[in-house]
Structure formats: C-alpha cells, structure tokens
Amino acid sequence: MKQYKWGILAPGKMSAKFTNGLKLLGNVELYAVGSRDTVRAEKFAREHGFKKYYGSYEDLATDPEVEIVYIASPHSHHYEHTMLCLKNRKAVICEKAFALNSREVEMMISEAVMQKVFLMEALWPPFQPMYKKTKEIHGSAVAGKVLHMNARFSFQPPFDPADRKFNPELGGGSLLDIGIYPVIDVLTFMGVPSEVIACASFAETGAEQSISVIFRYEDGRMANIYSSFMTNAGIGCDILCEKGNLFFSRKRDMSQNLLLAIHGKEAEEYSMIPEGMGYHFEAVEVMKCLEEGRIESDIVPHSFSLNLINTLDRIRKSAGIVFPGRD
Ligand SMILES: NC(=O)c1ccc[n+]([C@@H]2O[C@H](COP(=O)([O-])OP(=O)(O)OC[C@H]3O[C@@H](n4cnc5c(N)ncnc54)[C@H](OP(=O)(O)O)[C@@H]3O)[C@@H](O)[C@H]2O)c1
C-alpha cells in the first residue's frame, strides 16, 4: 500500500484534530509541519510524531517530498496558502470556509485545473455516516419531497477581539465559521435558492456575531438558517417533508443523531460517534482520488464549493457583512 506524505500548514487547534484523524489511517506518513514560527512547528511535530518541521509555509510547500497539504489557517489566508501549495504542485485539502469570496474560490479551482493537481474543501458533513443515511432517506420515496428546513449552529465562545472568530480581518463572524454548516445542509437537501434574505448583528470588533437567513425557492418553498456566537442552540437541522420529518443533530464531540418520524409510523432513531471525530473520512477520500488520478472529489466536487461560496456571498450582501478590502 502506498504511503502518502502529508504536510500540515498552520498547526492550530483544527490541525491537531485533523492529525488525530490521520493517525487512524495505515497509508499516511505524518511527514512535515509548517508554521509561521519554528518553535510552534517543532512543538506540533514532536507532539504528533511528524518527521520534519518548518518555520515558514513556503518551506513546507517547496519540500519536494510533501505530497498532500492540509491547510487550516484562518479563512482570510486560505486563498494565499492554497495558491502557494497548488503552484508547487501539492494536492490540497483546505478547511472551510474555502476562501473569503467567490472570486478567490474560482481562482483556486482554476489553478488546480491548470496545474492538474487535486483540490478539495475540507467539509466534514458529507463524509459522515449519519449524513449519508439522511441523504439515502431523502433520495428514497420514504419521506417525500422536502417542503421546509430549519437549520442552525450556535455556541457561546468567550468574546476575545484577538481571536480569529471575532476579527473581521481574519474572516471572523459566525457565518463562515459555523453558519456555513446549516447553509451546507439546505444546499444539500433543497438546492440553490432563488432568493436570499438575511439580517445580522455585529460585535464591537465589527465582526458579525449572529445571523438569520431565509432562503426562498421558485416554487414558494422556504428554509430558515441561523448561526450565532451569542446563544447555545447546538447543531441541527429539521427537514420537513410531505410524508414526515427528519431531525438531524450533532454534538461538538461530533456524535451524530438522526430521528426519522414518518407520519403514522413509529419513529426510528439512529446515532453514532465516529472514530477520530470523523475527520479521517476526508483524508481517505483525498488519497482515494489521488490513487484514481483525479483532481476533484465526487463527494465535495468543485461545483459544490462554488455553489456554497456564491450562496455565502449572497447572504453577506443581504446582511451587510464586509471583509475589509476583500469584496
Ligand atoms: N472542519 C471543522 O470541523 C473545523 C473546526 C474548527 C475550525 N475549522 C477551520 O479551521 C481553520 C483554523 O481554525 P482553528 O480553530 O484551528 O484556528 P486557530 O487555532 O486560531 O489556528 C489557526 C492557525 O493559523 C495560523 N495562522 C496563519 N496566519 C494567521 C494569522 N494572521 N492569525 C492567526 N493565525 C494565523 C496559526 O498557526 P502558525 O502561526 O503557527 O502558522 C494558527 O495556529 C478555520 O478556517 C476554521 O474555519 C474547521
């Protein structure tokens, strides 16, 4: 079995979780870490067992041995760091939000296509067994057509103006951090809306801290989306269909639950806790695509990432969310 040499770009909190997922896989070599700071790179490399570490992202991207780079810098830097790796012909899996706006994502995808190099947005939900089950039920005649959705993600992080979540320069705000998940849910189960209406409230740093969104479809159907750093609503989505309802939820430890309540029938409940918080499924997909010589995944194709960022742009425009110098 071929061993793929992985590089980690930006060893923050998410990189630690993703690396724990990589450790579950037999065809992964934990090869190199790149940080803006050599001491941080060395610490992460030692803690997780990487062979090499670099005090710059350029050094990681130009190491000829690195084959796949996982990028988990703040959203504001995904475009720059993805381009750096693609130009050095590394396969890239980059965290959500893929970039700050559609233009940046279009350029990232064009570069991957031009270089004939693999690129995928690191979206957790589509790879999860419970999400796949929900899609399977949705695709069958069991529940019937989706008529409405309520989807939400909120939690209460301590306010810290220096944290990327509250810093507009770093793409801060609940929308790209957690609101992206209910947006993914609605795009997956109802498609791209014809109309988007959104209202937001803002923290003293200028970053959005709470947002309510309505999607409207040509045929009159609607969906409600909510994300916030002000409340603790958890993570969930209600899919209200002709013949019954599906209630999907997950906790912050990534345990997942699906309740299928078909009218007139006893409700069925499914639940699971994925190993390694479920992040390894994305890495498996990257390496499977490389084995097959592909530059994009069928599970998160470039077209889905484009629909997602276009929709996020429309939401931001409606709610008046601006990232300084980046629109
Ligand atoms: N898929 C998921 O479930 C999930 C969950 C959480 C977060 N994420 C995503 O992962 C990304 C990182 O989130 P995180 O929570 O890991 O953030 P974090 O802990 O703040 O780490 C971000 C890292 O980026 C690097 N960095 C580069 N330029 C920076 C700058 N100007 N300011 C601050 N840090 C900078 C830093 O590493 P060095 O300076 O050492 O290079 C830092 O450790 C975000 O895009 C987020 O949306 C995804």
The ligand as an SDF file (V2000), in Angstrom:
LIG
                    3D

 48 52  0  0  0  0  0  0  0  0999 V2000
  -13.8790   21.3040    9.8960 N   0  0  0  0  0  0  0  0  0  0  0  0
  -14.0860   21.6430   11.1620 C   0  0  0  0  0  0  0  0  0  0  0  0
  -14.7830   20.9670   11.8950 O   0  0  0  0  0  0  0  0  0  0  0  0
  -13.4130   22.8750   11.6880 C   0  0  0  0  0  0  0  0  0  0  0  0
  -13.4020   23.1300   13.0660 C   0  0  0  0  0  0  0  0  0  0  0  0
  -12.6990   24.2320   13.5320 C   0  0  0  0  0  0  0  0  0  0  0  0
  -12.0660   25.0820   12.6430 C   0  0  0  0  0  0  0  0  0  0  0  0
  -12.0900   24.8140   11.3120 N   0  0  0  0  0  0  0  0  0  0  0  0
  -11.4220   25.7140   10.3450 C   0  0  0  0  0  0  0  0  0  0  0  0
  -10.0110   25.5910   10.5010 O   0  0  0  0  0  0  0  0  0  0  0  0
   -9.3860   26.8610   10.3090 C   0  0  0  0  0  0  0  0  0  0  0  0
   -8.5000   27.1360   11.5160 C   0  0  0  0  0  0  0  0  0  0  0  0
   -9.2840   27.1620   12.6720 O   0  0  0  0  0  0  0  0  0  0  0  0
   -8.6190   26.9200   14.1330 P   0  0  0  0  0  0  0  0  0  0  0  0
   -9.7490   26.9010   15.0750 O   0  0  0  0  0  0  0  0  0  0  0  0
   -7.6700   25.7990   14.0970 O   0  0  0  0  0  0  0  0  0  0  0  0
   -7.8280   28.3060   14.3140 O   0  0  0  0  0  0  0  0  0  0  0  0
   -6.5520   28.5610   15.2300 P   0  0  0  0  0  0  0  0  0  0  0  0
   -6.4910   27.6050   16.3580 O   0  0  0  0  0  0  0  0  0  0  0  0
   -6.5710   30.0320   15.5020 O   0  0  0  0  0  0  0  0  0  0  0  0
   -5.3280   28.2010   14.2670 O   0  0  0  0  0  0  0  0  0  0  0  0
   -5.0950   28.8750   13.0750 C   0  0  0  0  0  0  0  0  0  0  0  0
   -3.6070   28.7920   12.7630 C   0  0  0  0  0  0  0  0  0  0  0  0
   -3.3680   29.5470   11.5830 O   0  0  0  0  0  0  0  0  0  0  0  0
   -2.0720   30.0950   11.6020 C   0  0  0  0  0  0  0  0  0  0  0  0
   -2.1400   31.4870   11.1230 N   0  0  0  0  0  0  0  0  0  0  0  0
   -1.6410   31.9240    9.9430 C   0  0  0  0  0  0  0  0  0  0  0  0
   -1.8650   33.2330    9.7820 N   0  0  0  0  0  0  0  0  0  0  0  0
   -2.5170   33.6430   10.8860 C   0  0  0  0  0  0  0  0  0  0  0  0
   -2.9860   34.9040   11.3120 C   0  0  0  0  0  0  0  0  0  0  0  0
   -2.8300   36.0150   10.5710 N   0  0  0  0  0  0  0  0  0  0  0  0
   -3.6070   34.9740   12.5010 N   0  0  0  0  0  0  0  0  0  0  0  0
   -3.7820   33.8770   13.2640 C   0  0  0  0  0  0  0  0  0  0  0  0
   -3.3360   32.6340   12.9130 N   0  0  0  0  0  0  0  0  0  0  0  0
   -2.7110   32.5310   11.7360 C   0  0  0  0  0  0  0  0  0  0  0  0
   -1.5520   29.9690   13.0300 C   0  0  0  0  0  0  0  0  0  0  0  0
   -0.5120   28.9890   13.0040 O   0  0  0  0  0  0  0  0  0  0  0  0
    1.0520   29.3950   12.8760 P   0  0  0  0  0  0  0  0  0  0  0  0
    1.1630   30.8460   13.1540 O   0  0  0  0  0  0  0  0  0  0  0  0
    1.7260   28.5370   13.8930 O   0  0  0  0  0  0  0  0  0  0  0  0
    1.4670   29.0480   11.4820 O   0  0  0  0  0  0  0  0  0  0  0  0
   -2.7100   29.4120   13.8210 C   0  0  0  0  0  0  0  0  0  0  0  0
   -2.3310   28.4440   14.7710 O   0  0  0  0  0  0  0  0  0  0  0  0
  -10.5060   27.8750   10.0910 C   0  0  0  0  0  0  0  0  0  0  0  0
  -10.6470   28.1670    8.7230 O   0  0  0  0  0  0  0  0  0  0  0  0
  -11.7580   27.1740   10.5990 C   0  0  0  0  0  0  0  0  0  0  0  0
  -12.9270   27.5140    9.9060 O   0  0  0  0  0  0  0  0  0  0  0  0
  -12.7520   23.7350   10.8300 C   0  0  0  0  0  0  0  0  0  0  0  0
  1  2  1  0
  2  3  2  0
  2  4  1  0
  4  5  1  0
  4 48  2  0
  5  6  2  0
  6  7  1  0
  7  8  2  0
  8  9  1  0
  8 48  1  0
  9 10  1  0
  9 46  1  0
 10 11  1  0
 11 12  1  0
 11 44  1  0
 12 13  1  0
 13 14  1  0
 14 15  2  0
 14 16  1  0
 14 17  1  0
 17 18  1  0
 18 19  2  0
 18 20  1  0
 18 21  1  0
 21 22  1  0
 22 23  1  0
 23 24  1  0
 23 42  1  0
 24 25  1  0
 25 26  1  0
 25 36  1  0
 26 27  1  0
 26 35  1  0
 27 28  2  0
 28 29  1  0
 29 30  1  0
 29 35  2  0
 30 31  1  0
 30 32  2  0
 32 33  1  0
 33 34  2  0
 34 35  1  0
 36 37  1  0
 36 42  1  0
 37 38  1  0
 38 39  2  0
 38 40  1  0
 38 41  1  0
 42 43  1  0
 44 45  1  0
 44 46  1  0
 46 47  1  0
M  CHG  2   8   1  16  -1
M  END
$$$$
